[in-house]
Amino acid sequence: MKRKEQKTFIAAFLLPPLLLYALFVLWPAVNAFRYSLTRWDGLGSATWVGLYNFRNILARSSEFMPALEHNVFLMVVPGIITLSLALFFAYVIHQRIRGARLFRIAFFFPNIISSVAVALLWVLIYSASDVGLLNNLLRLINPKHEMIAFAESSRLLWALVPMIVWSGTGFYMVLFLAAMENIPDSFYEAARLDGAGSFALFRKVTLPLMWDVLTTGIIFLVIGGLKIFDVIWVMENGRPTTTTHTMATLMYSKVFEEYNIGYGTAIAVLLFILVLLATMVSFRLLRRERLEY
């Protein structure tokens, strides 16, 4: 096949998906930036207001700042626990313990369940009725225990921590385990001959050689914490309050409930910028010299 024919052949295959991507992704994204500079209810004509929406969002009395704080909380607290547990379980399974294959399946199982189903499951676990698993367990320990609404708005952020950890640890464990299994055994054998123990092997051999994968996992956790939406929406029955709003739920509420399209798309633009900045900063802070093996 001649070079010109080859280019035509490649273009014929690439053009349809690129057009679809431009139509359904790039064009709506460009429109979001445009609508963020307007006042619009989605029905009438849009009125140009410049940076008015952004000034309102960043004002001290805005709902955006508490929502951002909730995102940071859900990014940091569950993220640290998830990362620590995933590294621990991956390293333990990497040591070829008995039942390692079963543990892989058991830990990864929550990831095959949709996030909405996970949220509904934990609603039942936290329920203050007779079907609430957690309250019933506490009642077995203490018969005088009074039912607690663990998933009510004032407690929801902390209630989300074990749910996020439970649903996310398996994915990161498998990710880290795959990186560990690619490390040649000769590195561990050489370290053992030098007298290294289990902790020293992890710190001096495993961690440096899987640093790129660890960095990827941390970035996934950062992005996931900033974009969290569905579990809060489900556990709040579609009515998040100021004490539970995240940036994504606030954006959805402004657009589809209050029909304040300009304000909602301005939040979407800020969310995009924050995710982009968080990713770039994470890459910068976690960048190390690549180790070849």
C-alpha positions as CSV (number, residue, x, y, z in Angstrom):
1,M,0.0,0.0,0.0
2,K,1.4,3.4,-1.0
3,R,2.0,6.1,1.6
4,K,-0.8,8.3,0.3
5,E,-3.3,5.4,0.2
6,Q,-2.2,4.5,3.7
7,K,-2.9,8.0,5.0
8,T,-6.3,8.0,3.3
9,F,-7.1,4.6,4.8
10,I,-6.2,5.8,8.3
11,A,-8.2,9.1,7.9
12,A,-11.3,7.1,6.8
13,F,-11.2,5.2,10.0
14,L,-10.4,8.1,12.3
15,L,-12.8,10.7,10.8
16,P,-16.1,9.3,12.1
17,P,-15.1,8.8,15.7
18,L,-13.4,12.2,15.7
19,L,-16.5,13.9,14.4
20,L,-18.6,12.1,17.0
21,Y,-16.2,13.2,19.7
22,A,-16.2,16.8,18.5
23,L,-20.0,16.8,18.3
24,F,-20.8,15.2,21.7
25,V,-17.8,16.2,23.8
26,L,-15.9,19.2,22.4
27,W,-18.8,21.3,21.3
28,P,-20.8,20.9,24.6
29,A,-17.6,21.7,26.5
30,V,-17.1,24.9,24.4
31,N,-20.7,25.8,25.0
32,A,-20.3,25.3,28.7
33,F,-17.6,28.0,28.8
34,R,-19.9,30.3,26.8
35,Y,-23.0,29.7,28.9
36,S,-20.9,30.3,32.1
37,L,-20.7,33.9,31.0
38,T,-24.4,34.4,30.7
39,R,-27.6,34.5,32.7
40,W,-30.0,31.8,31.2
41,D,-32.8,29.7,32.3
42,G,-32.5,27.2,29.5
43,L,-35.7,28.4,27.7
44,G,-35.5,32.1,26.8
45,S,-32.6,34.0,25.3
46,A,-29.3,34.1,27.2
47,T,-28.1,37.4,28.6
48,W,-24.4,38.2,28.6
49,V,-23.1,38.9,32.2
50,G,-19.4,38.3,31.8
51,L,-17.7,37.1,35.0
52,Y,-20.8,37.8,37.2
53,N,-21.5,34.1,37.8
54,F,-17.9,33.4,38.9
55,R,-17.9,36.4,41.3
56,N,-21.1,35.0,42.9
57,I,-19.7,31.5,43.1
58,L,-16.5,32.7,44.8
59,A,-18.3,35.1,47.2
60,R,-18.0,34.3,50.9
61,S,-21.7,33.7,51.2
62,S,-21.8,31.3,48.2
63,E,-22.8,27.6,48.5
64,F,-19.7,26.7,46.4
65,M,-17.0,27.0,49.1
66,P,-18.7,24.6,51.6
67,A,-19.2,22.2,48.6
68,L,-15.5,22.5,47.7
69,E,-14.6,21.7,51.4
70,H,-16.8,18.6,51.2
71,N,-15.0,17.5,48.1
72,V,-11.6,18.0,49.7
73,F,-12.7,16.0,52.7
74,L,-14.0,13.2,50.6
75,M,-10.8,13.3,48.6
76,V,-8.3,13.3,51.5
77,V,-9.8,11.2,54.3
78,P,-11.1,8.2,52.3
79,G,-8.2,8.6,49.9
80,I,-5.5,8.1,52.6
81,I,-7.3,5.1,54.1
82,T,-8.0,3.5,50.7
83,L,-4.4,4.0,49.5
84,S,-2.9,2.6,52.8
85,L,-5.2,-0.5,52.8
86,A,-4.7,-1.1,49.1
87,L,-0.9,-1.0,49.4
88,F,-1.0,-3.3,52.5
89,F,-3.3,-5.9,51.0
90,A,-1.5,-5.9,47.7
91,Y,1.8,-6.4,49.4
92,V,0.5,-9.2,51.7
93,I,-1.1,-11.0,48.7
94,H,2.1,-10.5,46.8
95,Q,3.8,-12.6,49.4
96,R,1.9,-15.7,48.1
97,I,-0.2,-16.2,51.2
98,R,-2.7,-19.0,51.2
99,G,-6.0,-18.1,49.5
100,A,-4.5,-15.2,47.6
101,R,-6.7,-15.7,44.6
102,L,-9.9,-15.8,46.7
103,F,-8.8,-12.6,48.4
104,R,-8.3,-10.9,45.0
105,I,-11.9,-11.8,44.0
106,A,-13.4,-10.8,47.4
107,F,-11.7,-7.4,47.5
108,F,-12.4,-6.6,43.9
109,F,-16.1,-7.6,44.0
110,P,-17.5,-4.2,45.1
111,N,-16.0,-2.7,41.8
112,I,-18.3,-4.8,39.6
113,I,-21.4,-3.2,41.4
114,S,-22.6,0.1,40.1
115,S,-22.1,3.1,42.4
116,V,-25.8,3.6,42.7
117,A,-26.3,0.0,43.8
118,V,-23.5,0.5,46.3
119,A,-25.1,3.6,47.7
120,L,-28.5,1.8,48.0
121,L,-26.8,-1.0,49.8
122,W,-25.2,1.3,52.4
123,V,-28.5,3.1,52.8
124,L,-29.8,-0.2,54.1
125,I,-26.7,-0.8,56.3
126,Y,-27.1,2.7,57.9
127,S,-30.9,2.6,58.1
128,A,-32.4,3.5,61.5
129,S,-35.3,1.0,60.9
130,D,-35.3,-2.7,61.8
131,V,-33.5,-3.5,58.5
132,G,-30.5,-1.4,59.4
133,L,-27.6,-3.8,59.7
134,L,-25.3,-1.5,61.7
135,N,-28.0,-0.5,64.2
136,N,-28.9,-4.2,64.7
137,L,-25.3,-5.2,65.3
138,L,-25.0,-2.4,67.9
139,R,-28.2,-3.6,69.5
140,L,-26.8,-7.1,69.8
141,I,-23.8,-5.6,71.7
142,N,-26.0,-3.3,73.7
143,P,-29.7,-4.2,74.0
144,K,-30.5,-0.6,75.2
145,H,-29.0,0.9,72.0
146,E,-31.2,3.5,70.4
147,M,-31.5,3.6,66.6
148,I,-29.2,6.2,65.0
149,A,-29.7,7.6,61.5
150,F,-26.1,7.3,60.4
151,A,-26.9,8.5,56.9
152,E,-28.7,11.7,57.8
153,S,-27.3,15.0,56.4
154,S,-25.4,16.0,59.5
155,R,-23.5,12.7,59.6
156,L,-23.4,11.8,55.9
157,L,-19.9,12.9,55.0
158,W,-18.4,10.7,57.7
159,A,-20.8,7.9,56.8
160,L,-19.5,8.0,53.2
161,V,-15.9,7.3,54.4
162,P,-16.3,3.5,55.0
163,M,-18.5,3.2,51.9
164,I,-15.9,4.8,49.7
165,V,-13.0,2.8,51.3
166,W,-15.0,-0.5,50.9
167,S,-15.9,0.1,47.3
168,G,-12.5,1.5,46.2
169,T,-9.8,-0.5,48.0
170,G,-10.1,-3.6,45.7
171,F,-9.5,-1.6,42.5
172,Y,-6.4,0.0,43.8
173,M,-5.2,-3.2,45.4
174,V,-5.4,-5.0,42.0
175,L,-3.7,-2.0,40.4
176,F,-0.8,-2.1,42.9
177,L,-0.6,-5.9,42.9
178,A,-0.1,-5.9,39.1
179,A,2.8,-3.5,39.5
180,M,4.4,-5.5,42.3
181,E,4.2,-8.7,40.3
182,N,6.1,-7.1,37.4
183,I,9.1,-6.5,39.7
184,P,11.7,-9.2,39.1
185,D,12.3,-11.6,42.1
186,S,16.1,-11.0,41.7
187,F,15.7,-7.6,43.3
188,Y,14.1,-9.1,46.4
189,E,16.6,-11.9,46.6
190,A,19.5,-9.5,46.5
191,A,17.9,-7.3,49.2
192,R,17.3,-10.4,51.4
193,L,21.0,-11.4,51.0
194,D,21.9,-7.9,52.3
195,G,19.7,-8.6,55.4
196,A,16.6,-6.6,54.5
197,G,13.4,-7.5,56.4
198,S,9.8,-7.3,55.1
199,F,9.4,-3.6,55.8
200,A,12.8,-2.7,54.3
201,L,11.9,-4.7,51.2
202,F,8.7,-2.8,50.8
203,R,10.3,0.6,51.4
204,K,13.6,0.1,49.5
205,V,12.5,-2.2,46.6
206,T,8.7,-2.4,46.1
207,L,7.7,1.3,46.6
208,P,10.4,2.9,44.4
209,L,9.9,0.4,41.5
210,M,6.1,0.8,41.5
211,W,6.1,4.6,42.0
212,D,4.7,5.4,38.6
213,V,1.7,3.2,39.3
214,L,1.3,4.6,42.8
215,T,1.3,8.1,41.3
216,T,-1.5,7.0,38.9
217,G,-3.5,5.7,41.8
218,I,-3.2,8.9,43.8
219,I,-4.3,10.9,40.8
220,F,-7.3,8.7,40.3
221,L,-8.2,9.2,44.0
222,V,-7.8,13.0,43.6
223,I,-10.0,13.2,40.5
224,G,-12.6,10.8,42.0
225,G,-12.8,13.0,45.2
226,L,-13.4,16.1,43.2
227,K,-16.0,14.6,40.9
228,I,-18.1,12.6,43.5
229,F,-21.8,12.9,42.8
230,D,-23.9,9.8,42.5
231,V,-23.6,8.3,46.0
232,I,-24.5,11.6,47.7
233,W,-27.4,12.2,45.3
234,V,-28.8,8.7,46.1
235,M,-28.2,8.8,49.8
236,E,-29.8,12.2,50.0
237,N,-32.8,11.1,47.9
238,G,-32.0,13.7,45.3
239,R,-32.1,16.6,47.8
240,P,-28.6,17.4,49.0
241,T,-28.4,20.2,51.6
242,T,-25.7,22.8,52.2
243,T,-24.1,20.3,54.7
244,T,-23.8,17.6,52.0
245,H,-23.4,19.4,48.7
246,T,-20.4,18.7,46.6
247,M,-19.4,20.7,43.5
248,A,-21.1,18.2,41.2
249,T,-24.4,17.9,43.1
250,L,-24.5,21.7,43.5
251,M,-24.0,22.1,39.7
252,Y,-26.7,19.6,39.0
253,S,-29.1,21.3,41.4
254,K,-28.5,24.7,39.9
255,V,-29.0,23.6,36.3
256,F,-31.8,21.0,36.6
257,E,-33.8,22.2,39.6
258,E,-33.3,25.9,39.7
259,Y,-32.8,26.3,35.9
260,N,-29.9,28.7,36.6
261,I,-27.9,27.4,33.6
262,G,-25.3,30.2,33.7
263,Y,-24.4,29.7,37.4
264,G,-24.4,25.9,37.0
265,T,-22.1,25.8,34.0
266,A,-19.8,28.3,35.8
267,I,-19.5,25.7,38.5
268,A,-18.8,23.0,35.9
269,V,-16.0,25.2,34.4
270,L,-14.5,25.7,37.9
271,L,-14.7,22.0,38.5
272,F,-12.9,21.3,35.2
273,I,-10.2,23.8,36.1
274,L,-9.8,22.4,39.6
275,V,-9.5,18.8,38.3
276,L,-6.9,19.9,35.8
277,L,-4.9,21.8,38.3
278,A,-5.1,19.0,40.9
279,T,-3.9,16.5,38.3
280,M,-1.0,18.8,37.2
281,V,0.1,19.5,40.8
282,S,-0.1,15.9,41.7
283,F,2.1,14.9,38.8
284,R,4.5,17.7,39.8
285,L,4.8,16.8,43.5
286,L,5.0,13.0,42.9
287,R,7.4,13.2,40.0
288,R,10.6,11.2,40.5
289,E,13.4,9.9,38.4
290,R,12.1,6.8,36.6
291,L,13.7,3.5,37.7
292,E,14.3,1.0,34.9
293,Y,14.4,-2.8,35.6
